[in-house]
């Protein structure tokens, strides 16, 4: 999830002014690291995705992906959203349905 695209999406939903500025500041100048076992990655700038462990992160993801969910429904593809997770469902009647997905 691109932060710039998220901000444009929020603007499109009518979120502006102080609230949009606060959200933009919340997502700005963030870093992240990944730990696997005892290995720790270098610190990197967070330019996309949500801020894990935050209350607002999953809400921003749902807002960001809402249009995609509505579009997929037009093609008979069901979508389930929870926090920052997406699952797609499509009933396959024949091998050609794989192309639809």
N, C-alpha and C positions, 0 to 999 in steps of 0.2 A: 504494500500500500504506500504509494508515493505521498509524502506529506503535502507537497504542492497541490496534487490532485485532490487530496482530502480537503484542503482549505478552499479550493474552488467548489467542491461539492457542498461544503457547509454554506458558502456564499450563495450558491444556487438554492439552497433550502431557506434562505432569508436570514441566516446567522451572520450578523455584521457588528460593527462597532466594538465596544469593550469586550464583549464575550468572544468574538472571533479573535481579537488581539490577544486575549488571555490564552485561548487554545493554541494560537500560533506560538506564543512565548513558551507554553508548556512543552511543546514539541521541539523547540529550538535548542541548539547547543547540547544535545543529549549524546551520550556515549554508551557503548555496551561492550561486554566481554562474554565469551563462552567458556564454560568449564566442562571438561569431560574427564572424569576420574580425577587425577591430580594435575592434569595439564590445563593451563589457562591461556587463552588466546590473548593477543595484543588488544589494547583498547582501540576501538574504531568508532567513528562518528555514526550516529543513528540517523539516517536520512530517509528511511522508510520503515513501515511496520508500526506496531503499537508499542506502548510502554508497558511491559509486563508487570503485573502486580499493582497497576494503577486501576482505579475505579472507572476512569474516563476512557481508557484504552479500548476495552471491548465495545463500549458505546460508539466510539468513533469508527471502529471497524464495521459495525452493523450499519451505521449511516452510510459509510463509504460503499459498501457492497450491495445496498438495497436495490439500486437500479439494475444491477446485474441479475439479482434474484428475480425481479419482475420480468426482465427480458427472457430469461431461461424458461420461465413458466409458459411463455408464448410458444415454445418448442416442445412442450410436454415434459420438460425436465423439472423435477421437484428439487428444491434446495432447502436444506436445514442449516440454520445458523445458530451457533452458540459461542458466545465470547469471541475468540479469534479463530474459530474453527468453522469450516464449511464442508458439508457433505452433499454430493449430487446424487440423485436417484433417477433412473430411467428404466422403464420396463422394456426389455428386449424381446421382441416377437420373432426377429430373424437377424441374420448377420448384418444386414444393411443398417440396423438401428445403431450399431457401433459408430458408424459414420456421423449420425445425428449428434451423438454425445461429443 
